[in-house]
């Protein structure tokens, strides 16, 4: 009986993660860059994105754990949710990479760019900015991949529950 609450929590967590991802990526960040200077918007975003990326891997670990809890009652659930579990693992790994590696490197390059630019070294600044753009591009692509994974996971779990609701009394 308690499994329906676990499924409900998984759906709730995925929905919150997806809505937050879409809001930050497609509404909040573009709004900041359209209303503030690039440097000011970048400073604001640099305060938000570490929490945003952390929320992805922490939520992923919680969901992964909840599926593990479900497997205590039904041993076959991992097989039935195989692609969901794989997607969760990929979400966790990408979010950790964004949080722990890519974002810190991009932030360091951005700081170095503004420092070198303030010293009037235009050519060196262009090189650093090019490296920053590369990491920003990687970050953007991985962020979009995560959003696609979140959509996949939400659809997958909803379809799973629709197909198996009678056996789970949901």
N, C-alpha and C positions, 0 to 999 in steps of 0.2 A: 504493500500500500504506500509506503513512504517513497517508493521509486518515482511516483508521479510528481512528487515535490522536487525530487532531484532533477528530473527532466524539465520541470518548470523553471528551476533555477538555472539550468544550462541555457535554456532558451532566453531567459531574462538577461543573463550575462552576455550572451552573444548579441542580442539586440542592442544592449547598452554600448557594447564595444563597437558594433557596426555604426550606430547612430553617431557616436562620438568621433569615430574615424571620418565619416562623411562630413560631419560638421566642421571639424578642424581642417580637413584637407580642402574641402570645396567651398566653404563659407567663411570661416574665421580667418584663415591665413590669407586668402585673396583680399578680404576686407582690410586687413591690416596693411598690406602692401599697396592698396589703392588709396589709403587715407593718411599714411605716414611715409616719411622718407624710407628708402631702402634700409639704411642703417638702423633707424629707430624700429621699424617693423621687424628687422632681423634680430634686434636685441629682445623684443617682446617674444618672438617665436622661439628664441633660444632658451627662454625660461619655461615655455609650455611643452616643447617637444620631448624633453627628457621624461616628463610625467606621462605624456601620450604614449611613447614607445614602451615605457615600463608597464603601463596598463595592459598593453598587448600580451607581453609574456607572462605577467602575473595572472591575468584572467585566463590565459591559455593553460597555465599550470593548475589553476583551480578547476577548470573544466576537465582537464585530464584526470585529476584526482577524483572528481565526481563520477566520471565513467568508471574509474577503478572501484569506487564504492558500489556502483551498480553491479559490477562483476562479482561482488561477494555473494549476491543473491542469485544471479544468473551467470554461470561460467561462460556461456556462449556469447555474451553481449559484445565482447571485444571483437569476435569474428563478425558479428552482425553489423557492428559500427566501424569496421576496419578502415574505410576511407575517411570517416569522420576523425578517427584517432590519428591517422596519418596526417590529415589536414591540420589537426591541433598541434602535432609535433612540429610541422613546418611553420605554422604561425608563431609558435614559441621561439624557434630558432631564428627566424627572420627578425622578429621583434627584439630578441636579445642582440643580434648582430647590429641592428639599427641603434639600439640603446647603448651598447657597450663598446662598439668599435666605430661604426661609420659616423654617427653624430659627433663623438668627441674629436675625431680627425677633422671633420668638416668645420667644427667650431674653432679648432686650433688654426686651421688654414685661414678662416675668416678673420680671426684676431691678428694673425701675422700679416694678412693683406692690408688691413686698416693701419697697422703699425708702419709697415713699409711705405704705404701711400702717404702717411703723414710726414715721413722723412723726405718725400719728394722723389722717391725712386720708382718712377712710373713703369719702366720696363720690367723690373723685378716684381712689382705689384701685379702686372699682367700675368706673369707666369704663375704666381701664387693663386690669383683669381681663377685661372684656368684649371688648376688642381682642385680648387674649391668647387667649381662648377661640375667637375667630374664626380666628386663625392656627393654633391647635391643631386645630381642626376641619378646616381645609383640609389640614393635614399628615396627619391621620388618614385622610381620604378618599384623598389621593394615595398614601399608604402602602398602603392596601387595593387601589387600582388597580394599583400595582406588584406586589403579591402575585398578583393575577389575571393580570397580564401574564407573570409568572414561570411560573405554572402553564400558561398558554397556550403559552409558548415550549417548556417541557419536553415537553408533550404533542405539540406540532407537530413538534419534531425527532425524537421517538421514532417517531411515525407516518411521518414522511418516511423515516427509516432502515428501518423495516419494509417500506415500499412499494418502496424502491429498493435494498435490501440486496444483491440479486444483482448489480446493476450496480456496486456499490461493494465487493463481496466482503467484506461485514461479516457 
